[in-house]
Amino acid sequence: MEPLSVGIVGCGNISSRYLDADATFDAFDIVACADLDAELARETAAEHGIEAQSVDELLADDTVEAVVNLTPPSAHAGVITDALDAGNHVYTEKPFAATAEEAESIRERAAESGLLVGSAPDTFLGAGLQTARAVLDEGRIGEPVGATAHWTSPGHELWHPNPDLYYQEGGGPLFDMGPYYVTALVFLLGSAERVAGSVSRPHATRTIESDARKGEEIDVEVPTHEAGIVDFAGGATANLLMSFDVEASTLPFPAFEIYGTEGTLALPDPNHFEGPVRVRDHEDDDWETVPLTHEYTAGRGAGLADLAFAVRGDWDHRTSGDLAGHVLDVMSAVRTSSEESAFATIDSDPGRPAPLPTDFPDVDP
Protein backbone atom coordinates (compact mmCIF):
# COMPACT_ATOMS: atom_id res chain seq x y z
CA MET A 1 0.00 0.00 0.00
CA GLU A 2 1.29 3.45 -0.93
CA PRO A 3 1.53 5.65 2.19
CA LEU A 4 -0.97 8.48 2.50
CA SER A 5 0.85 11.82 2.20
CA VAL A 6 -0.03 13.97 5.23
CA GLY A 7 0.40 17.58 6.34
CA ILE A 8 -0.09 18.83 9.90
CA VAL A 9 -1.84 22.12 10.69
CA GLY A 10 -1.00 23.21 14.24
CA CYS A 11 2.45 22.65 15.72
CA GLY A 12 1.65 22.76 19.43
CA ASN A 13 2.64 20.17 22.03
CA ILE A 14 0.58 17.32 20.64
CA SER A 15 2.06 17.57 17.14
CA SER A 16 5.20 15.75 18.29
CA ARG A 17 3.14 12.65 19.12
CA TYR A 18 1.85 12.43 15.56
CA LEU A 19 5.26 13.19 14.08
CA ASP A 20 6.88 10.51 16.23
CA ALA A 21 4.15 8.06 15.16
CA ASP A 22 5.28 8.44 11.55
CA ALA A 23 8.06 5.96 12.30
CA THR A 24 5.58 3.40 13.66
CA PHE A 25 3.16 3.31 10.74
CA ASP A 26 3.73 2.43 7.09
CA ALA A 27 0.21 3.62 6.20
CA PHE A 28 1.03 7.34 6.18
CA ASP A 29 3.95 9.69 5.65
CA ILE A 30 3.97 13.17 7.24
CA VAL A 31 5.67 15.49 4.76
CA ALA A 32 4.83 19.05 5.90
CA CYS A 33 3.59 21.18 8.78
CA ALA A 34 2.08 24.63 9.19
CA ASP A 35 1.17 26.97 12.02
CA LEU A 36 0.04 30.57 12.37
CA ASP A 37 3.33 30.96 14.26
CA ALA A 38 5.72 30.58 11.31
CA GLU A 39 8.77 30.24 13.55
CA LEU A 40 7.16 27.37 15.46
CA ALA A 41 6.40 25.64 12.15
CA ARG A 42 10.02 26.06 11.05
CA GLU A 43 11.33 24.69 14.34
CA THR A 44 8.97 21.69 14.16
CA ALA A 45 9.89 21.01 10.54
CA ALA A 46 13.62 21.19 11.23
CA GLU A 47 13.33 18.82 14.20
CA HIS A 48 11.46 16.19 12.21
CA GLY A 49 12.95 16.60 8.75
CA ILE A 50 9.82 17.80 6.96
CA GLU A 51 8.81 20.96 5.09
CA ALA A 52 7.49 24.08 6.85
CA GLN A 53 4.71 25.90 5.02
CA SER A 54 2.05 28.48 5.67
CA VAL A 55 -1.45 27.11 6.21
CA ASP A 56 -2.53 28.34 2.78
CA GLU A 57 0.52 26.77 1.16
CA LEU A 58 -0.08 23.43 2.83
CA LEU A 59 -3.75 23.32 1.82
CA ALA A 60 -2.81 24.20 -1.77
CA ASP A 61 0.00 21.62 -1.95
CA ASP A 62 -1.05 18.93 -4.44
CA THR A 63 1.36 16.44 -2.87
CA VAL A 64 -0.55 16.54 0.43
CA GLU A 65 -3.50 14.15 0.40
CA ALA A 66 -4.68 14.45 3.99
CA VAL A 67 -4.51 17.08 6.73
CA VAL A 68 -4.14 16.43 10.45
CA ASN A 69 -5.86 19.29 12.26
CA LEU A 70 -4.28 20.06 15.64
CA THR A 71 -5.65 23.58 16.14
CA PRO A 72 -7.69 24.68 19.20
CA PRO A 73 -11.28 23.35 19.29
CA SER A 74 -12.82 26.71 18.39
CA ALA A 75 -10.89 26.63 15.09
CA HIS A 76 -11.62 23.01 14.20
CA ALA A 77 -14.65 23.57 11.94
CA GLY A 78 -12.99 26.33 9.92
CA VAL A 79 -9.74 24.43 9.34
CA ILE A 80 -11.52 21.17 8.50
CA THR A 81 -13.83 22.90 6.04
CA ASP A 82 -10.93 24.71 4.35
CA ALA A 83 -9.03 21.43 4.05
CA LEU A 84 -12.04 19.63 2.54
CA ASP A 85 -12.58 22.49 0.11
CA ALA A 86 -8.94 22.12 -0.94
CA GLY A 87 -9.54 18.45 -1.74
CA ASN A 88 -7.91 16.91 1.34
CA HIS A 89 -9.07 14.13 3.58
CA VAL A 90 -8.95 15.26 7.23
CA TYR A 91 -8.16 13.75 10.60
CA THR A 92 -8.74 16.11 13.53
CA GLU A 93 -7.97 16.10 17.21
CA LYS A 94 -10.96 15.97 19.55
CA PRO A 95 -13.49 17.35 19.95
CA PHE A 96 -14.69 16.94 16.36
CA ALA A 97 -16.05 20.50 16.42
CA ALA A 98 -17.17 23.09 18.97
CA THR A 99 -20.89 22.45 18.29
CA ALA A 100 -23.07 19.65 16.95
CA GLU A 101 -24.22 21.97 14.16
CA GLU A 102 -20.64 22.50 13.00
CA ALA A 103 -20.05 18.76 13.05
CA GLU A 104 -23.11 18.10 10.90
CA SER A 105 -21.98 20.72 8.39
CA ILE A 106 -18.54 19.08 8.21
CA ARG A 107 -20.02 15.62 7.59
CA GLU A 108 -22.22 17.00 4.82
CA ARG A 109 -19.30 18.81 3.19
CA ALA A 110 -17.14 15.67 3.28
CA ALA A 111 -19.91 13.54 1.77
CA GLU A 112 -20.49 16.04 -1.02
CA SER A 113 -16.76 16.11 -1.76
CA GLY A 114 -16.27 12.34 -1.67
CA LEU A 115 -13.64 12.79 1.04
CA LEU A 116 -13.13 11.10 4.39
CA VAL A 117 -13.04 12.95 7.67
CA GLY A 118 -12.04 11.30 10.92
CA SER A 119 -11.47 12.37 14.49
CA ALA A 120 -9.68 11.49 17.69
CA PRO A 121 -9.83 9.90 20.11
CA ASP A 122 -8.36 6.77 18.59
CA THR A 123 -7.62 5.14 21.93
CA PHE A 124 -10.46 2.65 21.40
CA LEU A 125 -8.26 1.15 18.66
CA GLY A 126 -5.75 0.16 21.34
CA ALA A 127 -5.32 -3.30 22.84
CA GLY A 128 -7.11 -2.40 26.08
CA LEU A 129 -10.52 -1.43 24.72
CA GLN A 130 -10.32 -3.92 21.85
CA THR A 131 -9.89 -6.63 24.49
CA ALA A 132 -12.85 -5.23 26.43
CA ARG A 133 -14.95 -5.46 23.24
CA ALA A 134 -13.94 -9.12 22.83
CA VAL A 135 -15.04 -9.81 26.42
CA LEU A 136 -18.44 -8.24 25.74
CA ASP A 137 -18.90 -9.98 22.39
CA GLU A 138 -18.10 -13.34 24.02
CA GLY A 139 -20.95 -12.70 26.47
CA ARG A 140 -18.77 -13.04 29.54
CA ILE A 141 -20.81 -10.50 31.55
CA GLY A 142 -24.14 -11.33 29.92
CA GLU A 143 -26.26 -8.51 28.53
CA PRO A 144 -24.97 -5.01 29.37
CA VAL A 145 -27.26 -3.23 31.82
CA GLY A 146 -25.37 -0.09 32.82
CA ALA A 147 -22.06 1.71 32.92
CA THR A 148 -20.16 4.26 35.00
CA ALA A 149 -17.77 6.78 33.45
CA HIS A 150 -16.28 9.28 35.90
CA TRP A 151 -13.31 11.60 35.33
CA THR A 152 -12.65 14.44 37.76
CA SER A 153 -9.91 16.96 38.53
CA PRO A 154 -9.46 20.39 40.17
CA GLY A 155 -8.76 22.02 36.77
CA HIS A 156 -6.11 22.31 34.08
CA GLU A 157 -5.00 25.75 35.24
CA LEU A 158 -3.02 24.04 38.01
CA TRP A 159 -0.52 22.50 35.58
CA HIS A 160 -1.11 23.68 32.01
CA PRO A 161 0.93 26.72 30.88
CA ASN A 162 -1.91 27.94 28.61
CA PRO A 163 -5.20 26.53 29.93
CA ASP A 164 -7.42 29.14 28.28
CA LEU A 165 -8.85 26.87 25.57
CA TYR A 166 -10.18 24.43 28.16
CA TYR A 167 -12.53 27.15 29.44
CA GLN A 168 -13.59 28.58 26.07
CA GLU A 169 -16.14 27.41 23.50
CA GLY A 170 -15.34 23.83 22.58
CA GLY A 171 -13.81 23.26 26.02
CA GLY A 172 -15.00 22.21 29.45
CA PRO A 173 -14.41 18.83 31.08
CA LEU A 174 -17.03 17.01 29.00
CA PHE A 175 -15.72 18.24 25.64
CA ASP A 176 -12.10 17.79 26.75
CA MET A 177 -12.18 14.37 28.45
CA GLY A 178 -15.66 13.17 27.55
CA PRO A 179 -14.73 12.12 23.98
CA TYR A 180 -12.49 9.36 25.37
CA TYR A 181 -15.26 7.90 27.52
CA VAL A 182 -18.25 8.41 25.23
CA THR A 183 -16.36 7.09 22.19
CA ALA A 184 -15.35 4.00 24.16
CA LEU A 185 -18.93 3.47 25.32
CA VAL A 186 -20.33 3.74 21.78
CA PHE A 187 -17.67 1.30 20.57
CA LEU A 188 -18.63 -1.12 23.34
CA LEU A 189 -22.39 -0.59 23.67
CA GLY A 190 -23.51 0.94 20.36
CA SER A 191 -25.31 4.19 19.60
CA ALA A 192 -27.01 6.35 22.22
CA GLU A 193 -30.72 7.26 22.02
CA ARG A 194 -31.37 9.92 24.63
CA VAL A 195 -29.59 11.94 27.31
CA ALA A 196 -30.48 13.67 30.56
CA GLY A 197 -27.95 16.15 31.90
CA SER A 198 -27.19 18.73 34.54
CA VAL A 199 -24.23 21.10 34.39
CA SER A 200 -22.84 23.99 36.42
CA ARG A 201 -20.14 26.68 36.36
CA PRO A 202 -19.16 27.48 39.97
CA HIS A 203 -16.42 29.97 39.03
CA ALA A 204 -16.61 32.81 36.50
CA THR A 205 -12.80 33.01 36.39
CA ARG A 206 -9.83 30.71 37.05
CA THR A 207 -6.34 31.63 38.24
CA ILE A 208 -3.37 30.08 36.45
CA GLU A 209 -0.95 28.49 38.91
CA SER A 210 1.80 27.29 36.60
CA ASP A 211 4.78 28.69 34.72
CA ALA A 212 5.19 32.22 33.40
CA ARG A 213 1.49 33.15 33.59
CA LYS A 214 1.11 32.26 37.26
CA GLY A 215 -1.45 34.52 38.96
CA GLU A 216 -3.20 35.51 35.71
CA GLU A 217 -6.99 35.22 35.73
CA ILE A 218 -8.85 33.73 32.75
CA ASP A 219 -12.57 33.79 31.99
CA VAL A 220 -14.67 30.64 32.20
CA GLU A 221 -17.18 30.51 29.33
CA VAL A 222 -18.38 26.89 29.59
CA PRO A 223 -19.70 24.51 32.27
CA THR A 224 -17.00 22.94 34.43
CA HIS A 225 -19.03 20.30 36.31
CA GLU A 226 -21.08 18.13 33.92
CA ALA A 227 -23.19 15.09 34.75
CA GLY A 228 -25.32 13.00 32.42
CA ILE A 229 -27.42 9.87 32.05
CA VAL A 230 -27.08 8.26 28.61
CA ASP A 231 -29.56 5.65 27.38
CA PHE A 232 -28.19 3.38 24.64
CA ALA A 233 -30.28 1.77 21.91
CA GLY A 234 -29.21 -1.67 23.14
CA GLY A 235 -30.82 -1.04 26.53
CA ALA A 236 -27.86 -0.07 28.75
CA THR A 237 -27.74 3.17 30.72
CA ALA A 238 -24.48 4.99 31.51
CA ASN A 239 -23.74 7.51 34.24
CA LEU A 240 -21.31 10.23 33.17
CA LEU A 241 -19.47 12.69 35.39
CA MET A 242 -16.79 15.00 34.01
CA SER A 243 -15.52 17.81 36.22
CA PHE A 244 -12.85 20.45 36.69
CA ASP A 245 -14.28 21.15 40.17
CA VAL A 246 -13.28 18.11 42.24
CA GLU A 247 -10.33 18.62 44.59
CA ALA A 248 -10.15 14.99 45.70
CA SER A 249 -12.16 11.76 45.56
CA THR A 250 -12.17 8.29 47.12
CA LEU A 251 -13.34 6.77 43.83
CA PRO A 252 -10.85 4.90 41.63
CA PHE A 253 -9.35 7.13 38.95
CA PRO A 254 -10.83 6.88 36.49
CA ALA A 255 -14.03 5.06 37.44
CA PHE A 256 -14.97 3.22 34.25
CA GLU A 257 -17.05 0.03 34.34
CA ILE A 258 -19.78 -1.86 32.48
CA TYR A 259 -22.35 -3.89 34.44
CA GLY A 260 -23.97 -6.95 32.86
CA THR A 261 -26.60 -9.49 33.80
CA GLU A 262 -23.85 -12.03 34.59
CA GLY A 263 -20.93 -9.91 35.78
CA THR A 264 -18.95 -6.67 35.71
CA LEU A 265 -16.28 -5.51 33.27
CA ALA A 266 -13.70 -3.08 34.67
CA LEU A 267 -12.45 -1.03 31.72
CA PRO A 268 -8.99 0.44 31.15
CA ASP A 269 -8.40 4.19 31.16
CA PRO A 270 -9.82 5.26 27.76
CA ASN A 271 -7.16 7.97 27.53
CA HIS A 272 -4.62 5.19 26.96
CA PHE A 273 -4.20 2.38 24.45
CA GLU A 274 -3.42 -0.47 26.85
CA GLY A 275 -5.10 -2.39 29.72
CA PRO A 276 -5.73 -3.71 32.28
CA VAL A 277 -9.10 -5.29 31.49
CA ARG A 278 -10.73 -7.13 34.42
CA VAL A 279 -13.85 -9.27 34.82
CA ARG A 280 -15.75 -10.50 37.87
CA ASP A 281 -19.06 -12.36 38.29
CA HIS A 282 -21.04 -13.64 41.26
CA GLU A 283 -19.07 -16.91 41.34
CA ASP A 284 -15.65 -15.21 41.47
CA ASP A 285 -13.84 -14.40 44.70
CA ASP A 286 -11.67 -11.80 42.98
CA TRP A 287 -11.17 -9.94 39.72
CA GLU A 288 -9.72 -11.81 36.73
CA THR A 289 -7.29 -9.84 34.57
CA VAL A 290 -7.99 -10.73 30.93
CA PRO A 291 -4.98 -11.27 28.64
CA LEU A 292 -4.89 -8.70 25.85
CA THR A 293 -6.37 -10.00 22.61
CA HIS A 294 -4.81 -7.29 20.42
CA GLU A 295 -1.32 -5.93 19.85
CA TYR A 296 -1.50 -2.16 19.44
CA THR A 297 -0.40 -0.06 22.44
CA ALA A 298 1.96 2.45 20.78
CA GLY A 299 -0.09 5.65 21.17
CA ARG A 300 -1.44 8.31 18.84
CA GLY A 301 -1.37 7.73 15.11
CA ALA A 302 -3.71 4.74 15.05
CA GLY A 303 -6.65 6.88 13.94
CA LEU A 304 -4.62 8.42 11.14
CA ALA A 305 -3.58 4.93 10.00
CA ASP A 306 -7.26 3.93 10.15
CA LEU A 307 -8.07 6.85 7.85
CA ALA A 308 -5.24 5.93 5.49
CA PHE A 309 -6.42 2.31 5.26
CA ALA A 310 -9.96 3.51 4.49
CA VAL A 311 -8.69 5.84 1.75
CA ARG A 312 -6.46 3.21 0.16
CA GLY A 313 -8.37 -0.05 0.51
CA ASP A 314 -11.44 -2.04 1.50
CA TRP A 315 -11.47 -1.03 5.15
CA ASP A 316 -14.14 -0.01 7.65
CA HIS A 317 -13.34 3.55 8.72
CA ARG A 318 -13.67 3.22 12.49
CA THR A 319 -12.61 6.71 13.67
CA SER A 320 -15.12 8.21 11.27
CA GLY A 321 -16.83 11.57 11.25
CA ASP A 322 -20.12 9.76 11.80
CA LEU A 323 -18.84 8.30 15.07
CA ALA A 324 -17.23 11.58 16.18
CA GLY A 325 -20.38 13.51 15.29
CA HIS A 326 -22.51 11.11 17.32
CA VAL A 327 -20.19 11.48 20.31
CA LEU A 328 -20.44 15.26 20.00
CA ASP A 329 -24.24 14.97 19.78
CA VAL A 330 -24.25 13.03 23.07
CA MET A 331 -22.01 15.53 24.84
CA SER A 332 -23.95 18.52 23.51
CA ALA A 333 -27.17 16.86 24.63
CA VAL A 334 -25.95 16.81 28.25
CA ARG A 335 -25.81 20.61 28.16
CA THR A 336 -29.04 20.96 26.15
CA SER A 337 -30.90 18.74 28.59
CA SER A 338 -29.64 20.81 31.50
CA GLU A 339 -30.78 24.03 29.85
CA GLU A 340 -34.22 22.68 28.92
CA SER A 341 -34.83 20.48 32.00
CA ALA A 342 -35.83 17.57 29.76
CA PHE A 343 -34.39 14.49 28.07
CA ALA A 344 -32.61 15.27 24.79
CA THR A 345 -33.08 12.82 21.91
CA ILE A 346 -30.08 11.72 19.82
CA ASP A 347 -30.96 11.39 16.13
CA SER A 348 -27.57 10.30 14.76
CA ASP A 349 -26.82 6.56 14.70
CA PRO A 350 -23.35 5.42 13.59
CA GLY A 351 -23.72 1.93 15.09
CA ARG A 352 -20.88 0.05 16.79
CA PRO A 353 -17.55 0.38 14.99
CA ALA A 354 -16.21 -3.02 13.95
CA PRO A 355 -13.49 -4.56 16.12
CA LEU A 356 -9.96 -4.42 14.71
CA PRO A 357 -7.96 -7.35 13.39
CA THR A 358 -5.74 -8.56 16.22
CA ASP A 359 -2.55 -7.73 14.30
CA PHE A 360 -3.40 -4.08 13.56
CA PRO A 361 -1.60 -2.06 12.19
CA ASP A 362 0.31 -4.81 10.35
CA VAL A 363 -2.62 -5.51 8.06
CA ASP A 364 -3.30 -5.38 4.34
CA PRO A 365 -6.50 -3.40 3.70
N, C-alpha and C positions, 0 to 999 in steps of 0.2 A: 504494500500500500504506500502510495506517495504521501509524505507528510503534508499536513495542512499548514500553509504559510500564515503566521499569526503576527499581529502587531498589538502592542499594549498601549492603552490610553490611561494615563494616571500612574505616576512613578513613586507613589508613597510607600510606606513600610511594607505593605502586603505584596507589592510587585516582585520583591525578591523571591518570595515563595513560588510564584509562577515561573520566574526565570530559572530558578534552581531546578524546578520540575522538568524543564526542557531536556535535561540529561537523563531523566527517568523514562520518558515516553518517546517511542518512535512515531507516534501518531501525529505529532505536530512539531513545528519548528518555529520558534519565536525569532523574528528577523528584525524587528524595529520597535521603538517605543517613542511615546510623545507625552508631554505634560505642558500645562500652561506656564510652568516654571521651566524655561528652556535650559537653564543651567542644571537643574535636577535631571532633566532628560538626558543631557550630555553626560553627566556623571554616571547615570544608570547604564547608558549605552556603553560607555568605556569599560565599566566594570564587568559587563557580561558579553562584550564583543559583538554588539549588534549596532544598528544604525539609529541615530537620534533624528527625529523629525518633528515638525510642528504637527498639531492635531490635523489641520487641513491637509498637510502633505501626506500624512499617514493614511487618511481616509481616501485620498485620491491616488494612492499608490496601487497600480494594477497588480503588483506582485504580492500584495497582502490580500488573503482570502477571507480571513476572519479577524475580528477585533475582540480583545479582552478588555472590558470596561471596568476600571478600578477607581473611578471617580467617586466623590461623595454621593450618598443616596439622592439628595435633591437634584443632582445633575444626571442621574441615570437615564431617565426617559429621553432627555435631549440628545445625549451622546449615542444611545442605542438607535434612536430614530435616524440621526445623521449617518451612522454607520450602515444601517439598512438601506438608506437612500443612496449611499455610495456603492451598493452592491456587495456588502460584506455580511457574512454570517457573524453572529455576536454571542459571546459568553460574558455575562456580567456578574460581578460580586453581588451578594445579597444586601438589602432586599431588592427584588426584581425591579421595583419602582417605588416612588414615594406614596402613590395612591393606587387603588384598584382600577380607577378609570384610566390612568396612565398605562398600567399593565395591559388592559384590554386593547388600548390603541396600539401598543407595541405588537401584540399578537396578531392583530388585524393587518398591520403594515408588513410584518414578516410573511404572513400567508399570501398576501397580494404579490409580494416580491419573489415568492418561491425560495425564501431563505430560511435558515434555521436560527432560532434564538434560544439560548439556554441560560441557566442561572445557578449560582451557588445557593445553598450549600451542596457540596458533592460528598459530604461525609457519609451519607447513607450508601455510597458505593464501596465503603471500606469494609474490611473483614468483620468488624464488630457487628454492625447492623445487618449485613448480609447473613451472618450466622443467626442473628435473632429472627430474621425472616424465615430461614430454614426451620428453626424450632417451631414457629407458628404454623408453617405450611405442613409440617409433620403431625400437627395436632397435639403436641406434647402438653399444652395447657388447656386443651379443649377449645371451646368457642370463646373468643375474646368478649369480655363483659365491660371492662373499664380500663382506664389508664390514668397515671399521674405524671405530670411533667412540670417540675418546679425548678426554676433557676432564680437565685436572688443574690444581690450584692448591695453595698452601700453607695455605689456610683463610680463611674469611670473617671470622674475628676480627681479621685484620690491617687491615680497612677498614670493616667494618660496625659502626655504633654499638650495635646490639643483636643480636648474632649467636646468641643462645641457641637460637632455634627451629631453626637449622640442625643442632644437635647433640642435639635432642630427638626423641621419637617423631614419625615423619612427615618427619624430616630426614635428613641424611647426603648425600654427594655424588650418589649414585644417584637418590635421591628428589627432590633439588633440581635437578640439571642433567640427569639421565637422561631425564626426560619429553620434553625437546626432541629428543634423539637417538633414543630408542626410538619416539616418535610419528612422526618423520620416516622411520625405517626401515620401520615398518608401512605408512605411506602409500606408500612406494616399492616395498617388497618383498612386502607382504601379511602375513598373520598369522603369529605364531611358534608353534612346536610344542613345543619343549623347551629347557631352559636348564641349563647347568652353571655354577656360580659358586664364587668364593672371596673372602672378605671379611676385613678385619682392623680393629682399633681400637688403634693404637699408643699413644695417649695417653688417660688416664682423665679428664684435665681440659685445658682450653685457657685461655690468658691473653689477654684483650682488649687490643689495642694501639692502639685508636682512641678519640678523643673523651673524653667525661666519665668513662667507665667504664674508662679505661686502667689496667691492672694487676689488674683483677678477674678471678678465676678462675671458669670455668663448667664444669659437668659435661658429659661426653661420654657419651651414652646409646646411640648408634647406631654402626655401622661407618663409618669414614672413608676407607677404601681398598677399592674394590669392583670386582672384575673378573668378567666373564662371557663365556660362549660361548652365542650364541643361534642355534638352528636354525629356519629359516623353512619353512613348508609348501611353498613353491615350490622349495626345494632349496638356497638360499643360507645361508651361515653367517656371522654377524657376531661380531667381537671387540669387547667393551665394556671400557672402563676409565674409571672416574670416581673422583677422589681429591681429598681435602683434605690430602694428605700429600706432595705433590711440590713441592719448593722451586724446581726449574728443570728444563727439558727441552730437548733439541735437536730434538724433533719439532715440526712445524708446529702452530700453535694456532688452532683445534682441528684434530685429525687426523680427517677425516671423508671417507671414500671408499667407492665401490662398485666391485668388480672383476667384469668380465664375460668371457665366452668370446672376445670380439672387441676389448675395450678396457677402459679405466678411466674412471670418472666421478668427478671431484673435486667434492664437494658444498659448498655455502655453509654458513656457520655457522648451525645450526638455531635459535640464539637470536635470529636476525634475520630480517627479511622479504625481504631482497634477496639478490643474488648475491655473488660471481661463481660461475658454473657452468662447469666446464672438462672437456673430453674429450680423450683421447689413445688411439690404438691403435698396433699394431706398425708401421704404415706412416708414422706421423707423426714428425717430427723434434722437435716441440714441442707444448705444450698449446694446444688451440683453446678460446677463450672463446666460449661460446654466447650469442647475443643472447637477452634475456629474452622469453619468449613471453607473459607475463602482466603486468598493470599494477600490482597492489597492492603497495606497499612502505611504507605509512603507519604501521605499528605496531599496537599492541594495539587491540582493538575488533572485529577481523575475526571472531573466534569468536562474539562476542555478536551481530553482524550475521547470521552463519550460523544461530544459534539463532532469531533473529527471523524470518528467511526461512522456516525450517522450521515455525515456529508459524503463520505467516500464509499460506503458499502451498505449492505442489507443489515441494518442494525437498529434496534429499538432505541430511540433517543430518550434516555431516562431522565436526565436533568433538563427537561424541556421547559419551554415557556408556558405550556399548559399546566404543568405541575407547579411551577413557580407562581403563576398567576392565581392558581387555586389556593396556594399557601397564603398569598397576600390577601385574597378574598377572606380567608378565615381570620387572619389577624386584624384586618380592617373591620370585620364584623364584630369583633370584641368591643371595639370603640363605638361602632354604630349602635350596638345593642345597649351599651351604657348610656349613650346620649338619648336614645328613644325609649328606654325602660321596657324593652320587648325583645323576644328572640329575633335574630336576623337570619334569613334564609340564604343558603349558599347555592347559587345556580350553576356554577362551573363544576365539571365532573371529569377529571383527567383519568380516573381509575388508578389502580395500583401499578406503579412501574414494575416491569418484569425484573426478577432477580438476575444478577450477573452470572456469567460463566465463572466457575471457581478459579480459573487461571487468568482472569483479567489482571493486567492489560495485555498479556501475551496471547492475544486472540487474533483471528483473521476474520474481519467483518465481511 
